[in-house]
Amino acid sequence: MEGDGWRPAGASRGGAAETATVPAIPHQRETPAIPHQRETPAIPHQRETPVGPDQRETPVGPARYAEAAPRRGTTLRVALIGALAALLLAPPAALAYTTVRDELAPAAAGQGLAGVDGRGTGGRTNPAADRNGAGASRGPAPNTLEGRIRQALEDQGAALLAGDQDAFLRIVDPSAGPLRDDLARRFASLRQLQVKLWQPALEGRAKTEGGGTATASVLVKYCFVVATCDPMSLETTTKWSVSGKSVTLLEFGTAKDLGPRPWEASELRSAVGDRVLMSTTPKYASRLPSMLAAAEKAAALTDTFARWGPPPARYVVYLAGPDEWSSWYGIRQESWVAGFALPLTSSVTEIVLNAARVDTKQTLDVLRHEFTHVVTLAGVDKSYEHTWWLVEGIAEYVRVKGSGKSFDQVSDVRTYVRSGHWKGEIDLDDPPDGATTADVSGRYGVAYLSLQRIADRFGEDKLLEFFDYAARQGLALSDAAPKAFGVSWDDVQADCARFVRGRG
C-alpha cells in the first residue's frame, strides 16, 4: 500500500492561457509558464530557489520564472524561489513549474535540519530546555524587565519541548483569550512537526509603554524532527503586561519576514518519513500517507545528487488548501500554480504544494524536480540569472531520469525551434515578460536536452562538475567548459544546438 511506512507525528486556484503571469511574489520578474509533456511529463525545474516546471506522469504545463524583491526593507541575501505552475491548457490538465528568484532576508537563519544519520551539521540544543525542563530547579528570579521576559520565554520553550501545553500557555495574560487560543493551536502544530529545538532570545531592550505594558522583539531559532541542526529562525514582536515583578504575554506576532509560517497560521497534521516531513491541514490529512510514500521515493533519488554537501535531514513539504495557498509565508500565489519551493536560507528550502493542483499520482514527479533544486543549490548565495538553463535543466534531467521514461516535451521544443524565436544558443536566461507558454515550454525543453546531451557525451559526473563550476561557483561558461570537459564552450554549445535541432 502506498502509505506503508507512514507514521503520524502526533495525536493530528486554473485556466488556460497562451501567456501567463507569475504569481504575485514580492518583487518578482515574471516569465511565462511552460506547457509540459505528454506521456511522461517533462518538468522544467525549480528550486524554490529558482525553480522550473516540473513534470509528473501526466503532462506538465508552462512554467514561469520570477524575481522576488526584498521584503520589508531588510538587508537581503540572494536566494531562490521556485514555483510550480499548473495550467489547464487542454485535456488532460498540464502541470508546470515556475521559477522565481528572490532576495530573502537573512532573518531566517538556517534550518539545515541536520545531525541525523550524518546529514547536516551539528548544532546546539535548547538551553532553556536544559535549564528549565520538567523537574529542573529554578534560580533566583530575574530583577530586570528584560530578564523577566527572557525567563518567561525560556520557560515557555521548555514547556513546548516537553509537550506540556498548560505550562506553555501559562505566560499568557488572563485578558488575552484570543492569544491563548492562537498559541494553543501553534503548540499543537509544532508538536505535530516534531519540534526539537525552540530557542527564544530577546533582541535588544524591551520598550516600556503606557498602561503598564512593554514591547520586545524576539528572535526564535527552531528545528523539526532532529535535536541538533543549523536552525531556522524568525523575528517577531511581543507585547507584555507588566505588574510589579511579573510579566504576562498580551501579544505574540508572526514572522516579520516570510510570515506567517504554516505552523503560525494553521492547524496542522504531519507525517514523518525517513527523509521527508510532510504536513497539511486536517482537511487534507488523509492524503499524507500516500503522498509521503511518493515523497520518500523522490528523496531516495535526489539524495544521490547531493554532491556538494549532505542532503537535508528531512525535506520539508507542506500541502496547502485554498485558504493556506494565498496566505502562508505572506506570498500570494495564483490558483493555477501547482506549488513553490521557498528558500528560507541559502541551504534550507521548504516546499509548498497546492492541494487543488497536485494529487498523489503527481507528487513523485513534482518532488523529484523540486528536491533536485534543494540539493543542487544548497549553500549557493548568488543569483543564477545567467545559468537559468543549467538550474532548470538539471532538475528536469533528474526528474526524467527518475521516471525511467523518455522525455516527452519534444513537441514543445519542435514548436519553439521552428517558431524562429530560438537563435541556436543553449545558455538561455529565464523567459522574458510576455513570452508565450509555447516559448517557455520550449526553453525548458532546450535546457533539458542540452544537459542530456552533455551527459551522453561526457558522462554524468562531468555534467555535475560543469554545473558546479558554472551554476554554483559562478564561473563564466568559457572558463567552466575547458575545466570540466577539456574542450571550449563554443564546442559544447554547437554540439548541443545540433542535438536540439535534431529533435526539433
C-alpha positions in Angstrom: 0.0 0.0 0.0 1.3 3.5 -0.8 1.0 4.6 2.7 3.2 1.9 4.2 5.9 3.3 6.5 4.0 6.4 7.3 3.7 7.3 10.9 1.7 10.2 12.3 3.6 12.9 14.1 1.1 13.1 16.9 -2.5 12.6 18.0 -3.1 15.4 14.3 -6.5 28.2 -7.7 -6.6 27.5 -13.1 -7.1 28.4 -16.5 -5.5 28.0 -19.9 -3.6 30.9 -21.3 -1.2 31.5 -24.1 0.7 33.9 -21.9 0.8 33.8 -18.2 2.0 35.9 -15.4 4.0 34.8 -12.4 2.4 34.6 -9.1 2.4 37.7 -7.1 5.6 37.2 -5.1 7.3 40.2 -3.6 9.4 41.9 -6.2 9.5 39.4 -8.9 10.1 39.3 -12.6 7.5 37.2 -14.2 8.0 34.9 -17.1 5.6 32.7 -18.9 4.5 29.4 -17.7 5.6 26.4 -19.6 3.4 23.9 -21.1 4.5 20.4 -20.5 4.6 17.0 -21.6 2.6 14.3 -22.8 3.2 10.7 -21.8 5.7 11.4 -19.2 5.7 14.9 -18.2 8.8 16.9 -18.5 9.2 19.1 -15.6 11.2 22.2 -16.0 12.9 22.6 -12.8 12.6 24.6 -9.8 14.4 25.0 -6.8 12.3 27.2 -4.9 15.1 28.9 -5.2 14.9 29.2 -8.7 12.6 26.6 -9.8 11.3 25.4 -13.1 8.4 23.5 -14.4 8.1 20.0 -13.1 6.5 17.0 -14.6 4.7 14.1 -13.4 3.1 11.2 -15.0 0.6 13.4 -16.5 1.6 16.3 -18.8 3.0 19.4 -17.4 2.1 22.9 -18.3 4.1 26.1 -18.8 6.4 27.3 -16.2 7.4 30.8 -15.3 10.4 32.4 -13.7 10.1 35.4 -11.5 12.4 37.5 -9.4 11.3 38.3 -5.9 12.3 41.5 -4.3 13.4 42.3 -0.8 10.7 42.4 1.7 10.0 44.9 4.5 13.2 46.9 3.9 15.5 44.3 5.4 19.1 43.7 4.2 18.8 40.8 1.8 20.7 37.9 0.5 20.2 36.4 -2.9 18.2 33.2 -2.7 15.9 31.3 -4.9 12.2 30.7 -5.0 10.6 28.2 -7.3 7.0 27.8 -8.2 5.2 25.1 -9.8 2.6 26.3 -12.3 -0.4 24.3 -13.2 -2.2 25.5 -16.3 -5.3 23.9 -17.7 -4.2 24.0 -21.4 -6.1 21.1 -22.8 -7.3 17.8 -21.5 -5.6 16.4 -19.7 -4.6 19.2 -17.5 -1.0 20.2 -17.8 1.1 20.9 -14.8 4.1 23.1 -14.9 6.7 24.8 -12.8 7.5 28.4 -12.3 10.9 29.5 -11.4 11.3 32.5 -9.2 14.4 34.3 -8.0 14.2 36.1 -4.7 16.3 38.0 -2.4 15.4 36.9 1.1 16.1 38.5 4.4 18.8 36.8 6.4 16.4 36.9 9.4 15.5 33.3 8.6 18.9 32.0 9.6 19.4 28.3 8.5 17.3 25.4 9.2 19.6 22.7 7.9 17.6 20.1 9.7 20.7 18.1 10.4 22.5 15.7 12.6 20.6 12.6 11.8 22.4 9.7 10.0 25.3 12.0 9.3 23.2 14.5 7.4 23.7 18.2 8.1 25.8 19.9 10.7 25.6 19.7 14.4 24.1 22.4 16.4 23.1 23.5 19.9 20.4 22.0 22.0 17.9 24.3 23.6 19.5 25.9 26.7 16.0 26.8 28.0 15.1 23.1 28.0 18.4 22.2 29.7 17.9 24.7 32.5 14.2 24.7 32.9 12.9 21.3 31.8 10.4 19.3 33.8 11.7 19.0 37.3 14.6 21.4 36.9 15.4 23.7 39.8 14.9 27.4 39.2 17.5 30.0 40.1 16.7 33.4 41.6 14.0 35.4 39.9 15.4 38.0 37.4 15.4 41.6 38.7 15.1 43.4 35.3 12.3 43.7 32.9 14.4 42.1 30.1 15.4 39.3 32.5 11.8 38.5 33.4 10.7 38.5 29.8 13.6 36.3 28.9 12.8 33.9 31.7 9.2 33.7 30.7 10.1 32.9 27.0 12.6 30.2 28.1 10.1 28.6 30.4 7.6 28.6 27.5 10.1 27.0 25.2 11.0 24.3 27.7 7.3 23.5 28.1 6.9 23.2 24.3 9.7 20.7 24.0 8.3 18.8 27.0 4.8 18.6 25.5 3.3 20.5 28.4 0.5 22.7 26.9 -0.6 24.1 30.2 2.9 25.3 31.1 3.3 26.6 27.5 0.2 28.8 27.9 1.0 29.9 31.5 2.6 33.1 30.5 -0.5 34.3 28.6 -2.3 37.2 30.3 -5.8 36.2 31.5 -7.3 39.0 29.5 -5.7 37.7 26.2 -8.2 34.9 25.4 -7.7 35.1 21.6 -3.9 34.9 22.1 -4.3 31.8 24.3 -6.4 30.1 21.6 -3.8 31.1 18.9 -0.9 29.8 20.9 -2.7 26.6 21.8 -3.1 26.0 18.1 0.6 26.8 17.4 1.6 24.5 20.2 -0.3 21.6 18.7 1.0 22.3 15.2 4.6 22.5 16.4 4.2 19.2 18.2 2.9 17.7 15.1 6.0 18.9 13.3 8.1 17.2 16.0 9.8 20.4 17.1 13.1 19.5 18.7 14.7 22.9 19.1 13.0 26.1 20.3 15.4 28.8 21.3 13.8 32.2 22.0 16.1 35.2 22.6 15.4 38.9 23.3 16.6 41.2 20.6 17.7 44.4 22.2 15.9 46.0 25.2 12.2 45.9 26.0 10.4 49.2 25.4 8.0 50.3 28.1 4.8 51.9 27.1 1.8 53.4 28.8 -0.7 51.5 30.8 1.8 49.1 32.3 2.8 47.4 29.1 6.0 46.8 27.2 7.0 45.5 23.8 10.0 43.4 22.9 11.5 42.0 19.7 12.1 38.3 19.9 14.3 36.0 17.7 13.3 32.3 17.8 15.5 29.6 16.4 13.8 26.3 15.8 14.2 22.8 14.3 11.9 20.0 13.4 12.5 16.2 13.8 16.1 16.3 14.9 17.5 17.6 18.1 20.7 19.1 16.6 20.7 21.3 13.5 21.5 24.5 11.8 18.3 26.2 13.0 15.8 28.2 11.1 14.9 31.4 12.7 12.2 34.1 12.7 11.9 37.5 14.3 8.7 38.7 15.8 7.2 41.3 18.1 5.7 40.6 21.5 3.7 42.7 23.9 3.6 42.2 27.7 1.6 43.3 30.7 4.0 44.5 33.4 2.8 44.4 37.0 5.5 44.8 39.7 7.9 41.9 39.2 5.6 39.8 37.0 5.1 39.9 33.2 2.4 38.2 31.2 2.0 37.9 27.5 -0.5 40.1 25.6 0.6 39.6 22.0 2.9 37.2 20.2 3.2 38.1 16.5 4.1 36.1 13.5 7.4 36.1 11.5 8.2 39.6 10.2 9.9 38.1 7.1 8.2 35.3 5.2 5.4 35.0 7.6 3.2 33.7 8.7 4.9 30.3 8.6 2.4 27.5 8.1 2.5 26.4 11.8 1.9 30.0 12.9 -1.3 30.3 10.8 -2.9 26.9 10.6 -3.8 23.8 12.5 -1.5 21.1 11.0 -1.3 17.3 10.8 2.1 15.9 9.9 3.7 12.6 8.8 7.4 11.9 9.2 9.3 9.5 7.0 13.0 8.6 6.9 13.7 11.5 4.5 10.6 13.7 4.4 8.5 15.7 6.8 5.1 16.4 5.2 2.4 18.5 6.8 -1.1 19.8 5.9 -4.4 20.9 7.4 -6.9 18.4 8.8 -9.0 18.6 5.6 -6.2 17.0 3.6 -4.6 14.8 6.2 -5.9 11.7 4.6 -3.6 12.3 1.7 -0.5 12.2 3.9 0.3 8.5 3.8 0.3 8.1 0.0 2.0 11.5 -0.7 4.7 10.8 1.9 5.4 7.4 0.3 5.8 9.2 -3.0 8.0 11.9 -1.5 10.2 9.3 0.1 10.8 7.7 -3.3 11.7 11.1 -4.8 14.1 11.8 -1.9 15.9 8.5 -2.5 16.8 9.6 -5.9 17.6 13.3 -5.2 19.8 12.4 -2.2 22.2 10.8 -4.7 22.7 14.3 -6.3 23.7 16.0 -3.1 27.3 16.2 -4.3 28.3 19.4 -2.5 27.3 18.6 1.0 24.9 16.3 2.9 21.2 16.3 1.9 18.8 17.8 4.5 18.0 15.6 7.5 14.4 16.0 6.2 13.0 17.6 3.1 10.1 19.8 4.4 6.9 19.8 2.4 3.6 21.5 3.1 0.3 20.7 1.3 -1.9 23.9 1.2 -5.6 24.2 0.7 -7.1 27.3 -1.0 -7.0 29.5 2.1 -3.5 28.5 3.1 -2.3 28.8 -0.5 -2.9 32.5 -0.5 -1.6 33.2 2.9 1.3 31.0 4.0 4.7 32.9 4.1 2.9 36.1 3.2 3.2 35.1 -0.5 0.1 35.2 -2.7 0.2 32.6 -5.5 -2.1 32.4 -8.4 -4.6 29.5 -8.2 -3.1 27.9 -11.3 0.3 27.4 -9.7 0.8 23.9 -8.5 3.5 24.6 -5.9 6.5 26.5 -5.0 9.8 25.9 -3.2 10.8 28.7 -0.9 14.4 29.0 0.3 14.4 30.3 3.8 18.2 30.4 3.7 20.9 29.6 1.2 20.8 26.0 2.4 17.3 25.5 3.6 14.2 25.3 1.3 10.7 24.5 2.2 8.3 23.3 -0.4 4.6 24.1 -0.7 2.2 22.1 -2.9 -1.2 23.3 -4.0 -3.7 20.7 -2.9 -6.1 21.8 -5.7 -3.4 21.0 -8.3 -1.2 18.2 -7.1 -2.6 14.8 -6.3 -0.9 11.7 -5.1 0.0 10.4 -8.6 1.7 13.7 -9.5 3.6 14.1 -6.2 6.5 11.8 -7.2 7.5 13.6 -10.4 6.9 17.1 -8.9 9.1 16.4 -5.9 11.9 14.8 -8.0 12.2 18.1 -9.7 11.8 20.2 -6.5 14.1 18.2 -4.3 16.8 18.4 -7.0 16.8 22.2 -6.5 17.2 21.7 -2.8 20.3 19.5 -3.1 22.0 21.1 -6.1 21.6 24.7 -5.0 22.2 24.2 -1.3 24.8 26.7 0.0 24.6 28.9 -3.0 24.2 32.5 -2.1 24.4 34.0 -5.6 21.9 34.8 -8.3 21.9 32.3 -11.1 20.3 34.5 -13.7 23.0 33.7 -16.3 22.8 30.0 -15.7 19.0 29.6 -15.6 19.2 26.9 -18.3 21.5 24.9 -16.1 19.5 25.2 -12.9 16.2 24.3 -14.7 17.9 21.7 -16.9 19.4 19.8 -14.1 16.1 19.4 -12.2 14.5 18.2 -15.4 17.4 15.9 -16.0 17.0 14.2 -12.6 13.2 14.1 -12.9 13.3 12.4 -16.3 16.0 10.0 -15.2 13.9 9.0 -12.2 10.8 8.5 -14.3 12.5 5.8 -16.4 10.7 7.2 -19.4 11.7 9.1 -22.4 11.4 12.9 -22.5 8.0 13.7 -23.9 8.3 17.5 -24.2 9.9 17.1 -27.6 6.9 18.6 -29.5 7.2 21.8 -27.4 10.8 22.0 -28.4 10.0 21.4 -32.0 7.4 24.2 -31.9 9.9 26.6 -30.3 12.7 25.8 -32.7 10.5 26.2 -35.7 9.0 29.4 -34.5 12.2 31.3 -35.2 12.3 32.5 -31.6 15.3 30.3 -30.8 18.6 31.6 -32.2 20.6 28.5 -31.5 22.1 29.4 -28.1 21.6 26.9 -25.3 22.6 29.2 -22.4 19.2 30.7 -22.2 18.0 33.1 -19.5 14.7 32.8 -17.9 11.8 33.6 -20.3 11.1 37.3 -20.9 7.9 39.0 -19.9 5.2 38.3 -22.4 6.7 35.1 -23.6 4.1 32.6 -24.8 3.5 29.3 -22.9 4.9 27.5 -26.0 8.1 29.6 -25.9 8.5 29.0 -22.2 8.0 25.3 -22.5 10.4 25.2 -25.5 13.1 26.9 -23.4 12.7 24.3 -20.7 13.0 21.6 -23.3 16.1 23.1 -24.8 17.6 23.3 -21.3 16.8 19.6 -20.6 18.0 18.3 -24.0 21.3 20.3 -23.7 22.1 18.8 -20.3 21.1 15.3 -21.5 23.5 15.7 -24.5 26.3 16.8 -22.2 25.7 13.8 -20.0 25.6 11.5 -23.0 28.9 12.9 -24.4 31.0 13.5 -21.3 29.2 11.4 -18.6 27.1 12.4 -15.7 29.9 13.2 -13.3 31.4 15.7 -15.8 28.0 17.2 -16.2 27.8 17.8 -12.5 31.3 19.1 -12.4 30.4 21.6 -15.0 27.2 22.5 -13.1 29.3 23.2 -10.0 31.7 25.5 -11.9 29.1 27.5 -13.7 25.9 27.5 -11.6 27.3 27.1 -8.1 30.7 28.8 -8.3 29.7 31.4 -10.9 32.5 30.8 -13.4 31.9 32.1 -17.0 30.9 29.3 -19.3 34.0 29.9 -21.4 36.1 29.1 -18.3 33.9 26.3 -16.9 33.7 24.2 -20.1 37.5 23.7 -20.5 37.9 22.9 -16.8 35.2 20.3 -16.9 35.3 18.8 -20.4 38.7 19.8 -21.8 37.0 21.5 -24.8 35.8 25.0 -25.5 32.4 26.3 -24.6 31.8 27.1 -28.3 32.4 23.4 -29.0 29.9 22.3 -26.3 27.3 24.8 -27.3 27.5 24.0 -31.0 27.2 20.3 -30.3 24.2 20.7 -28.0 22.5 23.0 -30.5 22.8 20.4 -33.2 21.3 17.8 -30.8 18.4 20.1 -30.0 17.7 20.9 -33.7 17.9 17.2 -34.5 14.9 16.7 -32.2 13.1 19.8 -33.5 
